[in-house]
Every structure is written in C-alpha cells, then in structure tokens.
C-alpha cells in the first residue's frame, strides 16, 4: 500500500512537471536517457524507479528530487514513520526521503541513507550541495580522486555539481544526507503549493 501511494505521488508529479516543461514523453526520454516505456510506467504509477532514474529525471527537469517524490503537506505537524517511507535503491545505496523543507530561497531534502559494503555509488553531479552526517560505519564520500573519510559523528558538505562517489570502508554505513538546492531551480512550485 505504501509503495502504491509513493508510486502515485511520483506519477502525478512527473506528469505535471513534464507537461509544465512542455515535454512529450518521447522528448523526456531522449533528454534523460531513460526508455520511453520506463517513463510511461512511472507516469502510470506502475514503475519501480532506481536512485539513478529519479536523479536523472531531477536533473533533466531541473527540479529537486523532492519535487518528484513528495506530496504537498498541509499540516503544521509532520510525523514520518520509517515504515511509511519508500526506498530508492541503487547498487550501493538505499535512500528514504524523510522530508522536504523550503527555507527562504532554498529547498532542503532530508534523507535516511544506507550504504552497502563492497559497492561504489557514482554520481556524475547535480545542482546544489550535499551534506553528509555519518551515524555508524566509515564512509568515503566526495570527489572520486580525493574522497573524504568520515566516521560516526563526522560531517562534510560539498558542491554536488562535480562527479562524486559514496563507498564504505569495511561494513555498512548509516548516514543522514541533506540535498540543498536553490528554490528557483525547480518548476513544480505551484503544483506543490509551496
């Protein structure tokens, strides 16, 4: 049921953002490098997107990931239960978006991030800055040629436009990831009622 709700939110947001940008499904497929059939499944609420797919759509549409994954919030109190969060996975990372915050001209996305040992998560870059706080384990994160090594309680913030990687040292890593974007970088503001 939770995955179905998350899929419906992604479907509605993706369709609205694509149409707002004046893009056909074929054009979005061409620009994002994602198969048209995959996009069609996502827009119908039937797809199962990976981290790479969601970040590619975010970059192509010029919106924060949260514009694709979150429904509007209409309450002063927000309670998020871990069991209610959809998980985006890649070969190395599981991400659960906990919250999207709009603070002045900035959008901050808060994620529970788990990094599996033995794999590397590679990002070619995206708008904004990344903030990483390690809760447990040891993580190498940042530029592929000179990553930062973080242990429990360590924090790093870096520009996300350049390529960067995530890789554990030893066992699994639990961390908090904040993605920070300028608010003007997204198109879906009116659709979310921000």
C-alpha positions as CSV (number, residue, x, y, z in Angstrom):
1,X,0.0,0.0,0.0
2,X,2.8,2.5,0.9
3,X,4.7,1.7,-2.3
4,X,1.5,2.2,-4.3
5,X,0.9,5.6,-2.7
6,X,4.5,6.7,-3.3
7,X,4.2,5.5,-6.9
8,X,1.1,7.5,-7.4
9,X,2.8,10.7,-6.0
10,X,5.7,10.2,-8.4
11,X,3.4,9.5,-11.3
12,X,1.4,12.7,-10.7
13,X,4.4,14.9,-10.1
14,X,6.3,13.5,-13.1
15,X,3.4,14.1,-15.4
16,X,2.8,17.6,-14.1
17,X,6.5,18.6,-14.3
18,X,6.8,17.1,-17.8
19,X,3.7,18.9,-19.0
20,X,4.7,22.2,-17.3
21,X,8.0,22.0,-19.2
22,X,6.2,21.4,-22.5
23,X,7.9,18.0,-23.0
24,X,6.4,15.0,-24.6
25,X,7.2,11.6,-23.2
26,X,9.5,10.9,-26.2
27,X,11.4,14.2,-25.6
28,X,11.8,13.5,-21.9
29,X,13.1,10.0,-22.7
30,X,15.6,11.4,-25.2
31,X,16.9,14.1,-22.8
32,X,17.1,11.9,-19.8
33,X,18.4,8.7,-21.4
34,X,15.5,6.8,-19.8
35,X,13.5,4.5,-22.0
36,X,10.1,5.8,-23.0
37,X,8.4,2.6,-21.8
38,X,10.0,3.1,-18.4
39,X,8.7,6.7,-18.2
40,X,5.3,5.6,-19.3
41,X,5.3,3.0,-16.4
42,X,6.4,5.7,-13.9
43,X,3.7,8.1,-15.1
44,X,1.1,5.4,-14.7
45,X,2.2,4.6,-11.2
46,X,3.4,1.1,-12.1
47,X,7.2,1.7,-12.2
48,X,9.8,0.9,-9.6
49,X,12.4,3.7,-10.1
50,X,16.0,3.4,-9.0
51,X,18.1,6.2,-7.5
52,X,19.8,6.8,-10.8
53,X,16.4,7.1,-12.6
54,X,15.0,9.6,-10.1
55,X,18.2,11.7,-10.1
56,X,18.3,11.7,-13.9
57,X,14.7,12.9,-14.1
58,X,15.5,15.6,-11.5
59,X,18.5,16.8,-13.5
60,X,16.7,16.7,-16.8
61,X,13.6,18.5,-15.5
62,X,15.7,21.0,-13.5
63,X,13.9,20.2,-10.2
64,X,14.9,18.9,-6.8
65,X,14.3,15.2,-6.2
66,X,11.6,16.1,-3.7
67,X,9.5,17.7,-6.4
68,X,9.2,14.2,-7.8
69,X,8.7,12.3,-4.6
70,X,6.7,14.3,-2.2
71,X,3.0,15.2,-1.9
72,X,2.0,18.6,-0.6
73,X,2.0,18.9,3.2
74,X,-1.0,20.7,4.7
75,X,-0.3,20.4,8.4
76,X,1.8,22.2,11.0
77,X,2.9,18.9,12.5
78,X,4.7,16.3,10.3
79,X,5.2,12.9,11.7
80,X,7.2,10.5,9.5
81,X,7.3,6.8,10.3
82,X,10.2,4.8,8.9
83,X,7.8,2.0,7.8
84,X,5.9,4.5,5.6
85,X,8.8,5.7,3.5
86,X,9.5,4.4,0.1
87,X,13.1,3.2,-0.6
88,X,15.1,4.3,-3.7
89,X,17.9,1.8,-4.3
90,X,21.0,1.5,-6.4
91,X,23.8,-1.0,-6.5
92,X,25.3,0.6,-3.3
93,X,22.8,3.0,-1.7
94,X,19.3,2.9,-0.2
95,X,17.7,6.3,0.2
96,X,14.5,7.1,2.0
97,X,13.3,10.7,1.7
98,X,12.2,11.8,5.2
99,X,11.3,15.5,4.5
100,X,11.4,18.4,2.1
101,X,11.8,21.8,3.6
102,X,11.6,25.2,1.8
103,X,13.6,27.8,3.7
104,X,13.5,31.2,2.1
105,X,15.1,30.7,-1.3
106,X,16.4,27.2,-0.5
107,X,15.0,23.7,-0.8
108,X,16.5,21.1,1.6
109,X,15.7,17.4,1.2
110,X,16.4,15.2,4.2
111,X,17.2,11.5,3.5
112,X,18.0,8.5,5.6
113,X,20.9,7.0,3.7
114,X,22.2,3.4,4.0
115,X,25.4,2.5,2.0
116,X,26.2,-1.2,1.4
117,X,29.7,-2.5,1.6
118,X,31.6,-3.7,-1.5
119,X,30.0,-1.3,-4.0
120,X,30.5,2.3,-5.1
121,X,27.7,4.8,-5.8
122,X,28.8,7.1,-8.5
123,X,27.1,10.4,-9.3
124,X,28.0,12.5,-12.4
125,X,26.9,15.6,-10.5
126,X,23.7,17.5,-10.0
127,X,22.7,21.0,-8.8
128,X,23.1,22.1,-5.2
129,X,25.2,21.0,-2.3
130,X,25.3,17.7,-0.4
131,X,25.6,17.5,3.4
132,X,26.5,14.1,4.9
133,X,26.5,13.1,8.6
134,X,27.6,9.6,9.4
135,X,25.7,7.8,12.1
136,X,27.5,4.5,12.0
137,X,30.3,2.9,10.0
138,X,33.0,4.5,7.9
139,X,32.2,6.2,4.6
140,X,34.4,7.6,1.8
141,X,32.4,10.4,0.0
142,X,33.2,13.2,-2.3
143,X,35.4,13.6,-5.4
144,X,36.4,10.2,-6.8
145,X,40.1,11.0,-6.8
146,X,40.1,12.6,-3.3
147,X,37.2,11.5,-1.2
148,X,36.7,12.4,2.5
149,X,36.7,9.6,5.0
150,X,34.0,10.0,7.7
151,X,33.4,8.0,10.8
152,X,30.5,8.2,13.3
153,X,29.6,11.8,14.1
154,X,31.7,13.2,11.2
155,X,30.1,15.6,8.7
156,X,31.0,17.0,5.3
157,X,29.4,19.5,2.9
158,X,30.5,19.8,-0.7
159,X,29.2,21.2,-4.0
160,X,27.3,18.4,-5.8
161,X,27.8,19.7,-9.4
162,X,31.1,17.8,-9.9
163,X,31.3,14.0,-10.0
164,X,31.3,12.3,-6.6
165,X,31.1,8.8,-5.1
166,X,30.0,7.0,-1.9
167,X,31.8,3.9,-0.7
168,X,32.0,2.2,2.6
169,X,35.2,1.2,4.4
170,X,34.5,-2.2,5.9
171,X,30.9,-2.7,6.9
172,X,27.6,-0.9,6.1
173,X,27.1,2.8,6.8
174,X,24.1,4.6,8.2
175,X,24.0,8.3,7.5
176,X,21.9,11.4,7.0
177,X,22.0,13.1,3.6
178,X,20.8,16.6,3.1
179,X,20.5,17.8,-0.5
180,X,20.3,21.6,-0.7
181,X,19.1,23.4,-3.9
182,X,18.2,27.0,-4.7
183,X,14.4,27.3,-4.7
184,X,14.5,28.9,-8.1
185,X,15.9,25.8,-9.7
186,X,12.6,24.0,-9.8
187,X,9.5,24.3,-11.9
188,X,7.0,22.5,-9.7
189,X,6.4,25.1,-7.0
190,X,2.9,25.9,-7.9
191,X,2.0,22.2,-8.2
192,X,3.1,21.7,-4.6
193,X,1.5,24.8,-3.2
194,X,4.9,26.0,-1.7
